[in-house]
Amino acid sequence: MNAKLMIVLTICVALFVSACGSSPQSLILGKWEVESAIKMSVEFSKDGTAKLTMLGQTLEGEYKLDDAGNELEWTMNGISTKSKVNLTGTELELTDASNRTIKYKKVNR
């Protein structure tokens, strides 16, 4: 009986740990910098706000990442755009409707 209980407990723990993987919403949080000569960064906050800084100027707006983490919609200065998303813990790629891609790296704090 004790062996069966241990097996069931082990399976439950494994299922719990696998369910705790990072969601796209938690992965996008934080500051990201562009991988190019252009000085540009974006910071996504948990409350759905974002700050885009380019050439020393900062724009504030809102963002929404779909549940699957495949599409990002953000609004800056009243202009909304949608981008396809490729997201890992350290890299973020945003591709717009014209198929232009911007690659970001996560800034370690």
C-alpha positions in Angstrom: 0.0 0.0 0.0 2.8 2.4 0.9 4.5 1.8 -2.5 1.2 2.6 -4.4 0.8 5.8 -2.4 4.4 6.9 -3.2 3.8 6.3 -6.9 0.6 8.3 -6.9 2.3 11.1 -4.9 5.2 11.2 -7.4 2.9 11.4 -10.4 0.9 14.3 -8.7 4.1 16.2 -8.0 5.3 15.7 -11.6 2.0 17.0 -13.0 2.1 20.0 -10.7 5.6 20.9 -11.6 4.9 20.6 -15.4 1.8 22.8 -15.0 4.0 25.6 -13.5 5.8 26.3 -16.7 6.3 30.0 -17.8 3.3 31.4 -19.6 3.9 33.8 -22.5 2.4 36.6 -20.3 5.0 36.1 -17.6 7.9 35.7 -20.2 7.2 39.0 -21.8 7.4 41.0 -18.6 10.5 43.2 -18.1 12.8 45.2 -20.2 14.0 44.3 -23.7 16.6 46.0 -26.0 16.9 45.9 -29.8 19.7 43.8 -31.3 20.9 46.5 -33.7 22.7 49.7 -33.9 19.5 51.7 -33.2 19.2 52.5 -29.5 15.7 51.2 -28.7 14.1 49.4 -25.8 10.6 48.3 -24.6 9.4 47.5 -21.1 6.3 45.4 -20.5 4.6 45.6 -17.1 2.3 43.2 -15.4 -0.6 45.7 -15.4 -0.7 45.8 -19.3 1.3 49.0 -19.7 4.4 49.3 -21.9 7.1 51.9 -22.4 8.9 52.2 -25.7 12.1 54.2 -25.7 13.9 55.2 -28.9 16.6 57.8 -29.3 16.0 59.1 -25.8 12.3 59.6 -26.3 9.8 57.5 -24.3 6.3 56.7 -25.3 3.8 55.0 -22.9 0.9 52.9 -23.9 -0.9 49.6 -23.4 -0.3 46.1 -24.7 -2.2 42.8 -24.8 -0.6 39.4 -25.6 -3.0 36.7 -26.7 -3.3 33.6 -24.5 -1.2 31.5 -26.9 1.5 34.1 -27.0 1.4 34.4 -30.8 0.1 37.9 -31.2 0.8 41.2 -29.5 -1.5 44.2 -29.8 -0.2 47.5 -28.5 -1.4 51.0 -28.5 1.0 54.0 -28.4 -0.1 57.6 -28.8 -3.6 56.4 -29.9 -2.2 54.2 -32.7 -2.8 50.4 -32.4 -0.6 47.8 -34.1 -0.5 44.0 -34.1 2.6 41.9 -34.4 3.3 38.2 -34.6 5.3 37.1 -31.6 8.2 34.6 -31.2 9.1 34.6 -27.5 11.5 32.8 -25.3 12.9 33.7 -21.9 15.7 35.7 -23.4 14.6 36.6 -26.9 11.6 38.4 -28.4 10.8 38.8 -32.1 8.0 41.0 -33.3 6.9 40.8 -36.9 4.5 43.4 -38.3 1.9 43.1 -41.1 4.6 44.1 -43.6 6.7 41.2 -42.5 9.4 43.4 -40.9 10.9 41.8 -37.8 12.5 43.5 -34.8 14.6 41.3 -32.5 15.0 42.1 -28.8 17.2 40.6 -26.1 16.0 40.5 -22.4 17.9 43.0 -20.2 19.2 41.3 -17.1 18.6 43.3 -13.9 
